[in-house]
């Protein structure tokens, strides 16, 4: 095992979604909190790619924003390993919507030069010009494209500009929040290939957020599946796809449309994601779970590590594994 | 064809006149859908797939208009009908499902009221019968507790349930053709699977023809019987879905299939099509795909290929045409 680039332990984030003070007093409403991220722990291997997957509202983007410091955590710690220069790794973020994340009134040159100027990474204008040209070339654009405005570019090219901007500060850790979900498939392939190439050339570590299982499978070494603010299963990509253990992971894999092997004659009855405002008791997945029993409704399952390197939070999996006498590796291993 | 197709589009052309000349949004679109068949229409944004659906529905935004070709619905020509007559066709004979289930429903009225209004507009039923029919429709699309849910408002439904209500609305008058424009794009995958299997079941049970417009090849693979691939306002390939996926004959379709990350074998690098689709006001001469095509020939730059039988389907590429076989 390589040293983790980022270790997250017992991370939680609550949002205050209470009614205004006057309404609470008059209508006697209690304060309300939304538990967007609920006690999650994971680590991202250095030079690797960990993906967080889940459906909308499961808290994956909140994790991205916590990791980059755009939100402060309510509880828990995040520890970045030291980078090449001995300081903690520099992290940068690529956002989902390339139309909203670039200032339409700035030229591309200024968009990419801003972090260089802000952090004083280059002294003179000539050095800045050279560096911006270099970054544009790295992401497959031409230095003269710097004179244009964002609206002159297509969605895929704009996402290249966002990547160039993120790379400007020479980060070693990139948080990518759905970087391709606003793009067409042929353009998505260009961006995914670019990201893989950059990873190989620069030794970048990715925390990749996506709802698309096939993209995640293509990009990542490790996958963590989230459901209603919790990680329900984490495993190496091949292990997870070959042998999904948690019923929710199985449901996710079952329902992805597959081009090469379509499952046409199925009748799916899988229910819907409950509101994160009122998460179900015990295991939050139990109302949709085909294997749920009374224990699942009452008791929250803890993360258990298994011998194939996967970690699963499910009573059924734990019981089955115990029956098969598969030795527990223990949760403590991760923090050690 | 032995049977009259439910929808028969012949050489459809849609133009948008503008200040800087006329933009041709669709050119030479010919396709048919049989009763009980699901035709998938796939393409990237701006390929004209939604435009095709809107042209059939007669809902093109002015100044866009049908500039050529014919649209036949069940043996009757509908593109020449007056607005007044077309209003009767929409809803009664062609149902429509759009992408965003929230904007397709009026937030101020209960779903029952909206369903009853639609039902009574098209069918000669009284209020009580129409209400019963609304409840039956909600049950048919799989909404639990339809007797109480019928009086709920759109905001009380989740995204997937709302899309079911929209489908119930489209089905209200038992149309023969449903045009579903990205019906699952706004939904999560596990909900998407529920909606596509619902569409398939309804299509099979009622013999409804469906035009399923989507950018997601996976949805097409799991739902459609035949697929039409569009590029820059033109059809490049049309054929049975399994054949188009397994043996795409047009270079664009091949590139498109190669660029989709699959759940099967893991590849180090995805195949990519370099460049981007041309803007509709700057479509290159000859084949619209020629600047991005890995197998481009001199002929492709001057002459436009037309749909031609190829394998079990049709494709618009000189590579697959007999005249080229001798040259190859």
Contacts between the chains, C-beta under 8 A, distances in Angstrom:
chain1	res1	chain2	res2	distance
A	55	B	188	4.0
A	55	B	189	7.0
A	55	B	190	6.6
A	56	B	188	5.7
A	154	B	276	4.7
A	156	B	276	6.3
A	157	B	276	7.7
A	184	B	44	3.9
A	184	B	45	5.7
A	184	B	215	6.6
A	184	B	277	8.0
A	185	B	44	7.2
A	185	B	215	7.3
A	185	B	217	7.1
A	185	B	256	6.5
A	185	B	259	5.2
A	185	B	260	5.5
A	186	B	44	6.4
A	186	B	255	6.3
A	186	B	256	6.0
A	186	B	259	4.7
A	186	B	272	6.7
A	186	B	273	4.4
A	187	B	44	7.7
A	187	B	276	6.6
A	188	B	259	7.0
A	189	B	258	7.7
A	189	B	259	3.5
A	189	B	260	7.8
A	189	B	261	7.7
A	189	B	270	4.1
A	189	B	271	6.7
A	189	B	272	4.2
A	189	B	273	7.6
A	190	B	272	4.7
A	190	B	273	8.0
A	190	B	274	7.4
A	192	B	261	7.1
A	192	B	270	5.9
A	193	B	269	5.5
A	193	B	270	5.7
A	193	B	272	5.7
A	196	B	268	7.6
A	196	B	269	6.7
A	211	B	188	7.1
A	211	B	189	7.1
A	213	B	189	7.5
A	213	B	263	6.9
A	214	B	218	7.8
A	214	B	260	7.2
A	214	B	261	4.3
A	214	B	262	6.1
A	214	B	263	5.5
A	215	B	261	5.4
A	217	B	261	6.6
A	217	B	263	6.1
A	217	B	266	6.6
A	218	B	261	3.9
A	218	B	266	6.9
A	218	B	267	7.6
A	218	B	270	6.8
A	237	B	266	7.9
A	238	B	266	7.9
A	241	B	263	6.9
A	251	B	190	5.9
A	252	B	189	6.8
A	252	B	190	6.7
A	253	B	263	7.7
A	254	B	193	7.8
A	255	B	189	5.1
A	255	B	190	4.6
A	255	B	192	7.1
A	255	B	193	3.9
A	256	B	189	5.6
A	256	B	218	6.9
A	256	B	263	6.7
A	257	B	189	7.7
A	257	B	192	7.4
A	257	B	193	7.5
A	257	B	196	7.6
A	257	B	216	6.6
A	257	B	218	2.8
A	257	B	219	5.1
A	257	B	221	6.3
A	257	B	222	4.8
A	258	B	218	6.1
A	258	B	221	6.9
A	258	B	222	7.3
A	258	B	262	7.4
A	258	B	263	5.6
A	259	B	217	5.1
A	259	B	218	5.2
A	259	B	221	4.7
A	259	B	245	5.9
A	259	B	257	7.1
A	259	B	260	5.7
A	259	B	262	6.3
A	260	B	221	8.0
A	260	B	245	7.4
A	260	B	262	5.3
A	260	B	263	7.6
A	260	B	264	5.2
A	261	B	263	7.9
A	261	B	264	7.0
A	262	B	218	7.9
A	262	B	221	4.2
A	262	B	222	4.4
A	263	B	222	6.4
A	264	B	200	7.4
A	264	B	222	5.6
A	264	B	223	7.6
A	266	B	193	7.4
A	266	B	197	6.1
A	267	B	197	5.7
A	267	B	201	7.4
A	268	B	190	7.5
A	268	B	193	4.5
A	268	B	194	5.0
A	268	B	197	5.5
A	269	B	194	7.4
A	270	B	190	5.1
A	270	B	193	7.4
A	270	B	194	6.6
A	272	B	158	5.2
A	272	B	160	5.7
A	272	B	161	7.4
A	272	B	191	6.4
A	273	B	188	7.1
